[in-house]
Amino acid sequence: MPQWGKYANSAANSVFWGVSSTTKVHANSANRAAFFENTTPNAVITNLTLGQFGVEPSQMQVYNGPVDQVTITYAGSGYQVGSGINSAATGGGGTNANVQFSGTYGHVTGYTIVNGGSSYETGPALAIVPPASTVFNGNTGISGGGISFTSANSHWAVGDRLKYAGNATSTPVGLTDQTYYYIQSVNTTVITLTTSTGGSALTLLPASGNNITAGGATIQGDTATAVAITGGALHKGVAHAGWVVRKVGSGGRAGRVQYETLVAAGTLIGTIDTVANTVLPSQNT
C-alpha cells in the first residue's frame, strides 16, 4: 500500500508506525483504519489518545485564539503596589485582551488574565505600565550616604536597576541626571546605590539648597516586560504540515495535546477534512 508522501488523506494511507514499538502490533487494514484520525481515548493505548492526521499548510494557522498564558520576561524594579499593575495589549490580529500583573518587593511576579480577548493569530504585545517615580528631597533626603525613604525595602531589592531623573537644583552630590544605578543595599528606610551590580556603594552628599528648593529629586525603577501566548481549542491546526501522529493525554490532563510528531512531510492531495481542526482542547481544560 502507499505510505506517506503525496497521497490522499484517507485510512488506506494510514499506518500503525506511531505506536508499533509500544504495542508490538503490525499494521493491517483494521488497525490502520482505527488509527486514522482517531480521537477516541484508550482506543490504541490505555490513558492515551493516539491518531494520525493528514494536514495541509493552510490548517496550521491560529484562528480566533484568546490570550491563554503569559510569560514574564523581566520582573522590572521599583513597583510600589502589590496588585492592579495594568498592561496594554496591541497587535496579534485580535481584540479585548486584558492582563493585569501583581508584584512583590517591587518586582512583577504574577499575572491575571482578566479577559483573554478573541481572534488573535499571534500573541499580542503586552506593554506593562512603568513603575511610579519616587520623589525625594535631594538635601534632607540624603542619610548615611544613601537615599532615605519610608519602608524602602518594600519596593526595592539589592541588584535592582533604577534611573536617577532629578534636576540640577536637587541632585545630591555623587549622582548624575538621567543616569542608571543599582541598589547596593536596602533596609526599611535607606537605599544605597552603586554604578554596577556588586560594586561599592556610592557615598552621596546632600544637594545644595534647602528643604524647598531641593525637593524635586526623582528616581524610577525599570519597567517589567512580558510575552502573551495564544492557545487552546481556538487554535486552527497543528504543528506540522504532512502526516502527523498526535498524542493526547488523559486523566488530569484529559483532552490536552501533549505533542505531535511529523512522520512524513509532503503536500497532500485530495480533500482534507476538518477533524484535525477540532480535536484541540479548550484553554480552560
C-alpha positions in Angstrom: 0.0 0.0 0.0 1.2 3.6 -0.5 2.5 5.2 2.7 3.1 8.9 3.4 4.2 11.3 0.7 1.8 12.9 -1.8 -1.3 10.8 -1.3 -4.9 11.4 -0.4 -5.8 11.9 3.2 -7.5 8.5 3.8 -7.4 5.4 6.0 -5.8 3.5 3.2 -2.7 5.7 3.6 -2.6 5.4 7.3 -0.1 3.0 9.1 0.5 1.9 12.6 4.0 3.2 12.7 3.3 5.7 15.5 2.6 3.0 18.2 4.0 -0.2 16.8 7.1 0.0 19.0 4.9 0.1 22.1 2.0 -2.2 21.2 4.0 -4.7 19.1 1.1 -4.8 16.7 1.7 -5.0 13.0 -0.2 -2.7 10.7 -3.2 -4.2 8.9 -6.3 -2.8 7.3 -8.3 -2.9 10.5 -5.9 -1.2 12.9 -4.7 1.3 10.4 -8.3 2.4 9.9 -8.7 2.7 13.6 -5.5 4.7 13.9 -6.5 7.1 11.1 -7.8 10.4 12.6 -8.5 8.6 15.9 -9.8 10.9 18.7 -11.2 8.2 21.0 -9.3 7.8 24.3 -7.8 4.4 25.0 -8.6 3.0 21.5 -4.9 2.4 20.9 -3.1 2.6 24.3 -4.7 2.9 27.7 -4.7 6.5 29.1 -3.7 8.0 25.7 -5.4 9.2 22.6 -3.3 8.5 19.5 -4.2 9.3 16.0 -2.7 10.0 12.6 -3.7 13.0 10.6 -3.0 14.4 7.1 -2.5 18.2 7.5 -2.3 20.9 4.8 -0.2 24.0 5.4 -3.5 26.0 5.4 -4.5 24.2 8.6 -1.5 25.3 10.6 -2.6 28.8 11.5 -4.1 30.1 14.7 -7.7 31.1 14.3 -9.8 33.1 16.8 -7.4 32.5 19.6 -7.5 34.1 23.1 -4.6 35.0 25.3 -4.1 31.8 27.2 -0.8 32.2 29.0 1.7 35.0 29.9 5.4 34.7 30.4 7.0 37.4 32.5 10.4 38.0 30.7 11.7 40.7 33.1 10.4 41.4 36.6 11.3 45.1 36.5 12.0 47.0 39.7 10.6 49.7 41.9 6.9 48.9 41.7 5.2 50.3 44.7 1.9 48.4 44.5 1.2 44.7 45.0 -1.6 44.3 42.5 -3.5 46.0 39.8 -0.5 46.7 37.6 -2.1 47.3 34.2 -0.9 46.5 30.7 -2.0 47.3 27.2 -2.3 44.5 24.6 -1.7 45.5 21.0 -1.3 43.7 17.7 -1.7 39.9 17.0 -4.8 40.4 15.0 -7.2 40.2 17.9 -9.0 42.4 20.4 -10.0 42.9 24.0 -7.2 41.1 25.8 -6.8 42.4 29.3 -3.9 41.3 31.5 -3.2 42.6 35.0 0.0 42.0 36.9 1.0 41.8 40.5 4.2 42.3 42.3 6.3 41.5 45.4 9.1 43.7 46.8 9.0 45.9 43.7 9.1 43.1 41.1 6.3 41.9 38.8 5.9 38.3 39.8 2.4 37.2 38.8 -0.5 38.0 36.4 -4.2 37.6 36.0 -5.9 37.2 32.6 -9.0 39.4 33.2 -10.1 38.9 29.6 -8.4 36.6 27.1 -9.9 38.5 24.2 -10.5 36.8 20.8 -9.4 36.4 17.2 -5.6 36.5 18.0 -3.5 34.9 15.3 -0.3 35.6 17.2 0.4 36.7 20.8 -0.3 40.4 21.2 2.4 42.7 22.5 2.0 43.5 26.2 3.1 46.9 27.4 3.2 46.9 31.2 2.9 50.3 32.8 6.2 51.6 34.2 6.7 51.8 38.0 5.7 55.1 39.5 8.5 57.7 40.0 9.6 58.4 43.6 10.3 62.0 44.5 12.6 62.8 47.4 14.3 65.9 48.8 17.9 66.0 47.5 19.0 67.8 50.5 17.2 66.5 53.5 16.5 63.1 51.9 20.2 62.0 52.0 21.1 59.9 55.0 24.3 58.0 55.7 25.5 58.3 52.1 22.2 56.9 50.8 18.6 58.0 50.0 16.1 57.9 52.8 12.6 56.5 52.2 9.8 55.2 54.3 9.6 51.4 54.0 12.3 51.4 51.4 12.7 47.6 51.3 9.0 47.1 50.4 9.7 48.0 46.8 13.5 47.8 46.3 15.9 44.8 46.4 19.7 44.5 46.2 20.7 44.4 42.5 17.7 46.3 41.2 18.4 48.9 38.5 16.9 52.4 38.7 17.3 55.7 36.9 18.1 59.0 38.7 15.9 61.5 36.8 16.2 64.6 39.1 17.1 68.1 38.1 20.1 70.2 38.6 18.7 72.1 41.6 18.0 69.0 43.6 20.7 66.5 42.6 22.6 65.1 45.5 26.4 65.2 45.2 27.5 61.9 43.6 24.5 61.4 41.2 24.1 62.4 37.6 20.8 63.3 35.9 19.3 60.6 33.6 21.8 58.0 34.7 21.2 54.4 35.7 22.4 53.0 39.1 21.9 49.7 41.0 20.7 49.1 44.5 23.8 48.2 46.6 22.0 47.8 50.0 18.5 48.4 51.3 16.8 48.4 54.7 13.5 49.7 55.9 14.4 53.3 55.5 17.6 53.8 53.3 18.9 52.5 50.0 22.5 52.9 48.8 23.5 52.9 45.2 26.3 51.7 43.1 27.3 52.2 39.4 27.5 48.5 38.7 26.0 45.3 40.1 28.0 44.2 43.1 30.1 47.4 43.1 31.0 49.5 46.1 28.3 51.8 47.5 28.4 55.5 46.5 28.6 58.0 49.3 26.1 60.6 48.4 26.1 64.1 49.9 23.1 66.4 50.2 22.3 68.7 47.3 22.7 72.4 47.8 19.7 74.4 48.8 17.1 73.9 51.4 14.0 71.9 52.2 12.1 73.6 49.5 14.5 74.3 46.6 16.0 70.8 46.8 12.6 69.0 46.8 12.5 67.7 43.2 14.9 64.7 43.1 13.4 61.7 41.4 14.2 58.0 40.9 12.3 55.4 38.9 12.7 51.7 38.6 12.7 49.6 35.4 9.5 48.7 33.5 8.7 45.0 33.6 8.2 43.1 30.3 6.0 40.1 29.4 5.0 38.0 26.4 1.4 36.9 25.7 0.8 33.4 24.3 -2.4 32.4 22.5 -3.7 28.8 22.8 -6.4 26.3 23.4 -9.1 24.8 21.3 -9.3 28.0 19.3 -6.1 27.0 17.5 -6.8 26.1 13.9 -4.4 23.3 13.0 -1.3 21.6 14.3 2.5 21.9 14.4 3.4 20.4 11.0 2.2 20.0 7.5 2.2 16.4 6.2 1.4 13.2 8.0 1.2 13.9 11.8 0.9 11.5 14.7 -0.8 13.2 17.6 -0.5 12.1 21.2 -3.0 13.4 23.7 -3.0 12.9 27.5 -5.8 11.7 29.7 -6.7 11.7 33.4 -6.0 15.0 35.0 -4.9 16.3 31.6 -7.7 14.8 29.6 -8.0 16.3 26.2 -4.8 18.3 26.3 -2.4 17.9 23.4 0.9 16.6 24.6 2.8 16.6 21.4 2.6 15.9 17.7 5.3 14.1 15.7 5.8 14.8 12.0 6.3 11.3 10.4 6.3 12.4 6.8 6.3 15.8 5.2 4.8 16.5 1.8 1.9 18.2 0.0 -1.2 16.1 0.4 -3.7 15.7 -2.5 -7.5 15.2 -2.2 -9.8 16.7 0.3 -8.5 17.4 3.8 -11.4 17.1 6.2 -11.9 19.2 9.4 -11.2 16.5 12.0 -7.6 17.8 12.5 -9.0 21.2 13.3 -11.5 20.3 16.0 -9.7 18.0 18.5 -7.6 20.5 20.3 -8.7 21.3 23.9 -10.3 24.3 25.4 -7.7 26.6 27.0 -9.6 26.0 30.3 -9.4 22.2 30.1 
